[in-house]
Amino acid sequence: MASDLTGGAGRKARAMDRPRSGLSLVELIVVLVIVVLVIVGFGASAAKQTKRANRSDVENELNVMAQNLSDAYYDLGNPVFNPGTDQAGFENFLKIVQSEYLGCEFDFDTVTPYANGFTVEIASPKDVFEQRYKCWFITVDTIDRYAMICSGGENTEIESDGYASGNYSDDIVLVVKPKVG
C-alpha cells in the first residue's frame, strides 16, 4: 500500500510541475476590461478630435468669407439699403458679392428685411454639418454697418436670440466689420 500512496503523490507533483496552458477566467476578464477601457478612451478622444476638426473647418471657411466680404465692402463701399424700400438694390449688391467676391450662392428666396437690414442664407457651399450659413447685413445708415455670418454648429440650430449680447451658444459666428476706403 505504501507504494500506491507514493505513486499517487508522485503523479500530483508531476501535474503541478507542468506549465498550464491558457488563461484562467479571472485573467481573461481582466484582459477584457483593459481592452474595453482602451477602446472607450480612444473612442472618446477620436470624437473630441472630430468635433474640433469640424469646428475648425467652419471657422476657416467663415474667415475666408469674411476677408472676401471685407474686400467687397472696400471696393464697392459700405452698402446703404433701406430694408423697407430697397430690397431690390440689396439683392443686386448680393449678386455682385456672390459672383465676384465670395464664390458662394445666396438663396434669394430667403432674403428677409428686418429693422436694421436684411438676412439671407447661403445655399452653397454648406458647412461641414450640411447646413446653410446664415447672414445678417446691417444696411441702415444710422448705425455702423457690418455683417455677420454664422453656422448653427454641431447641434445645427442657429440660436440668434443671444447674438445682440454676444452670447452665441454653440453657434459659430463671425462678425465682419468691413474696412472702408
C-alpha positions in Angstrom: 0.0 0.0 0.0 2.8 2.3 0.6 3.8 2.2 -3.0 0.3 3.2 -4.1 0.4 6.3 -1.9 3.8 7.3 -3.1 2.8 6.7 -6.8 -0.3 8.8 -6.3 1.6 11.7 -4.8 4.2 11.5 -7.5 1.5 11.9 -10.2 0.2 15.0 -8.4 3.6 16.5 -8.1 4.3 15.9 -11.8 1.0 17.5 -12.8 1.8 20.6 -10.8 5.2 20.9 -12.4 3.8 21.1 -15.9 3.1 24.6 -17.2 -0.6 25.2 -17.6 -2.0 26.2 -20.9 -4.5 29.1 -21.5 -5.8 31.8 -19.2 -7.9 31.4 -16.1 -11.3 33.1 -16.1 -10.2 35.9 -13.8 -7.2 36.7 -16.1 -9.4 36.7 -19.2 -11.9 39.1 -17.5 -9.0 41.4 -16.5 -7.7 41.4 -20.1 -11.1 42.1 -21.5 -11.7 45.0 -19.0 -8.4 46.6 -20.0 -9.2 46.2 -23.7 -12.6 47.8 -23.3 -11.2 50.7 -21.3 -8.6 51.4 -24.0 -11.3 51.3 -26.8 -13.6 53.6 -24.8 -10.8 56.0 -24.2 -9.8 56.0 -27.8 -13.4 56.5 -29.0 -13.9 59.5 -26.7 -10.7 61.0 -27.9 -11.5 60.5 -31.5 -14.9 62.0 -31.1 -13.4 65.1 -29.5 -10.8 65.4 -32.3 -13.5 65.1 -34.9 -15.6 67.8 -33.2 -12.6 70.1 -33.0 -11.7 69.5 -36.6 -15.3 70.2 -37.8 -15.5 73.4 -35.9 -12.1 74.5 -37.2 -13.2 73.8 -40.8 -16.2 76.0 -40.3 -14.2 78.7 -38.7 -11.7 78.7 -41.6 -14.5 78.8 -44.2 -16.0 81.8 -42.3 -12.6 83.6 -42.1 -12.2 83.3 -45.9 -15.8 84.6 -46.5 -15.2 87.4 -44.0 -12.0 88.5 -45.8 -13.6 88.4 -49.2 -16.7 90.2 -47.9 -14.5 92.9 -46.3 -12.7 93.3 -49.7 -16.1 93.7 -51.4 -17.1 96.4 -48.9 -13.7 98.1 -49.5 -14.2 98.0 -53.3 -17.9 98.7 -53.5 -18.4 100.9 -50.5 -20.2 100.2 -47.3 -23.8 99.4 -48.5 -26.7 101.6 -47.5 -30.1 100.0 -48.3 -33.4 100.8 -46.6 -34.9 97.5 -45.5 -38.4 98.9 -46.0 -38.0 100.1 -49.6 -34.8 98.9 -51.2 -34.7 95.1 -51.2 -34.0 95.0 -55.0 -31.0 97.2 -54.5 -29.7 94.9 -51.7 -30.2 91.8 -53.9 -28.2 93.5 -56.7 -25.4 94.1 -54.2 -25.6 90.4 -53.2 -25.4 89.3 -56.8 -22.1 91.2 -57.2 -20.7 90.0 -53.9 -21.6 86.3 -54.6 -20.1 86.2 -58.1 -17.1 88.5 -57.8 -16.0 88.1 -54.2 -17.4 85.2 -52.2 -17.8 82.5 -54.8 -20.9 81.3 -53.0 -24.5 81.1 -53.9 -27.1 83.1 -51.9 -30.6 81.8 -51.8 -32.5 84.9 -52.9 -35.8 83.4 -51.7 -34.6 83.7 -48.2 -33.8 87.5 -48.3 -35.8 89.0 -45.5 -35.8 92.6 -44.4 -35.7 93.5 -40.7 -35.3 96.7 -38.8 -31.6 97.3 -39.4 -31.0 95.5 -42.7 -31.5 92.1 -44.3 -31.0 88.4 -43.6 -30.1 85.8 -46.2 -29.0 82.2 -46.4 -26.1 80.9 -48.4 -27.3 77.9 -50.4 -23.9 76.8 -51.4 -21.4 75.9 -50.0 -22.9 74.3 -46.9 -20.9 73.9 -43.8 -19.4 70.6 -42.6 -22.6 69.9 -40.7 -24.5 70.0 -44.0 -26.4 73.1 -43.1 -26.6 76.6 -44.7 -24.7 79.6 -43.4 -27.0 82.4 -42.4 -26.0 86.1 -42.9 -27.2 89.3 -41.4 -26.3 92.5 -43.2 -26.7 95.9 -41.3 -27.6 98.3 -44.1 -29.3 101.3 -42.5 -27.1 104.4 -42.3 -28.0 105.4 -38.7 -25.7 102.7 -37.2 -22.3 101.3 -38.0 -22.8 98.9 -40.9 -21.4 95.4 -40.6 -22.3 91.8 -41.5 -22.5 88.5 -39.5 -22.2 85.1 -41.0 -22.9 82.1 -38.8 -23.3 78.3 -38.7 -25.5 76.6 -36.2 -22.6 74.5 -35.0 -22.7 70.9 -34.1 -26.4 71.0 -33.0 -27.2 72.6 -36.4 -29.6 75.1 -34.8 -29.0 78.8 -35.2 -29.7 80.4 -31.8 -29.6 84.0 -32.7 -31.6 85.3 -29.7 -28.5 86.0 -27.7 -26.3 87.4 -30.5 -27.0 91.1 -29.6 -25.5 90.4 -26.1 -22.6 88.4 -27.5 -24.0 85.0 -26.4 -23.5 82.7 -29.4 -24.2 79.4 -27.6 -22.5 76.7 -29.7 -23.1 78.6 -32.9 -20.0 79.6 -34.9 -20.4 83.3 -35.7 -18.1 85.7 -37.4 -18.8 89.5 -37.3 -17.4 91.3 -40.3 -16.7 94.9 -39.7 -15.5 95.9 -43.2 -12.5 98.0 -43.9 -13.8 101.1 -45.8 -11.6 103.0 -48.2 
